[in-house]
Amino acid sequence: MLFGLQIAAITSVALCVIPAGAHFFERANKMALSPADYMTVQQIYAGWAYFGIAVVLALLTTLAHTIAVRRNRIAAVLSFASFVTLTGTQAIFWTWTYPMNVATRNWTKMPAAFEAARRQWEDSHAVAAVLAFAALLLLVVSALLHNSQNARRAN
């Protein structure tokens, strides 16, 4: 059962890294776009709210993993650090990214302070991407450590 939880947790966190990584790696090119081109390009994100499902699953399964490995202190700390890091991505989203989505009506309305809005949106996504990747690494190391220590004990 733990192995299935580990797969579910790692997969859901990896699914969070996909859109975050896309934002991270496209940032430089998007920052160079004219305001009109940027507004056009922003429309590619229509429907990306469905990634919220992966975020909820990642938070739930990572917390469940932390509880499941609680007897292995190091694995539990790493797993909990992954959960906290994922929570940090949500704090960033709701504090800095989402307000820009609202202010621009999901980038269908040009904001008055365009450069500031664009920088806030792009920078918040870049920081969240780094955190999402860190969360994935923490969780994978937690699972590997827990599994290898259990295998040693079994021998």
N, C-alpha and C positions, 0 to 999 in steps of 0.2 A: 504494500500500500504506500509506503514512504517513497519508493522509486517512482510510482505514478504521480505522486504529489510533486516530487522534484522535477519531473518532466513537465508537468503542467505549469509550475512556477517559472521554470527557466524559459519555457516557450512563451508564456504570457509577457514576461519581462523582455524577451527578445523582440516580441511584436511591438513593444513600446519603443524599442531602440530604432526600429525601421523608420517611422516617420520623423523621429527626432534626428536621426542621422541624415536623412534627406534634407531637413531644414539646415542642419549644421554645414553640410558640404555645398549647398547651393547659396549660402549666405553671401559670399564674396561677389558672385556674379549678380545676385539680385540687388545688392547695395549699389552696383554700378549702373543699374537701369534708370532711365528717366522716370519721373513720377507717373506719367501716363502708361509707360510700359510696365512699370511695377504693378500698377492697379490692375492691368490686364492679366499679368502672370499670377497675381494672387487668387484669381478665380479657379486655378487648378486645385485649390484646397476644398472646394465644395464636396461635402460628403466625408471629409476626414474626421468629423465628429464621431464617427463610428469607431475610431481608434480608442475612444473613451471606454469601450467595452473591454479592450485589452488592458487598459489602465486599472479598471476596477478589478478584473481578474488577477492582474499582477499584484495589486495590493493585498487582496484576499489570500491568494496562494502563497505569497511570500510570508505573510504573517502566520498562516497555517504551517508553513515549513519551519518557521522559527519555533513555534510551539512543539512541533513534531521532533525537532532535534535538540530540545532544551536540555537534555541530559549531557550533551556534548557542548561544554561551555564555549569553546572557540567557534564551533560551527554555528551555535545559536547566536553568538554575538555578531558574526559575519552576516548571517541571515537577517538579523534584526537591523543591522547597518544598511543592508539592501532595502529593507522596508522603509527605513527612515529616509534614505536617499530618494526612493520613489515618492515618498510623501513630499520631499523637497521639490521634486519636479512639479507636483501639483500646486504647491505654494507659489512657485514661480509663475505657473500658468494663470492661476486665478488672480494673482496680484499684478502682473505686468502684461501678460499676453492677452487674456480675455478682455480686459478693459479697452484694448486697442481694437479688438474685434467688434465690441459694442459701439465704440466711438466712430468706427468706419462702416458700420453695418456690414461686417464681414468683408471689408475692403471693396465695397460697392460705392462708397461715398468718400471722396478725397478729403482727408483731414486738413484742418487749417494749418497746423504745425506738422506738415507732411514728414519732413526729415526726422523730427523728434519721434513721431509715432512709428515710422518705419524702423528707426534704430532701436526703439524700445521693444518692438515686436520681434525683430530679428535677433537682438542680443538675448532676450529672454529665452527664445528657442535654442540658441547656441548653448547657453548655460545649462538649460534643462537637458539637452542632448548629452553633454558631458556627464551629468548626474545619472541619466538613464543608463549610459554605458557602464559607469562605475557600479550601479546597482546590479547590472547583469554579471559583471566580474565578481562582485562580492558574493552573489548567490551561487554562482558556479563553483567558486572556491569553497564555500560552505558545504555544498553538496559533495564535492570530491573529497574534502577532508573528512566529513562524516562517514562517507562510504568506505574510504580507505582505512579509517580507524576501526570501523566495525568489521571489516574483512580481516584485519590483523588480530582482533580479539577472537574471531571465529577459528583462527588457525591455531 
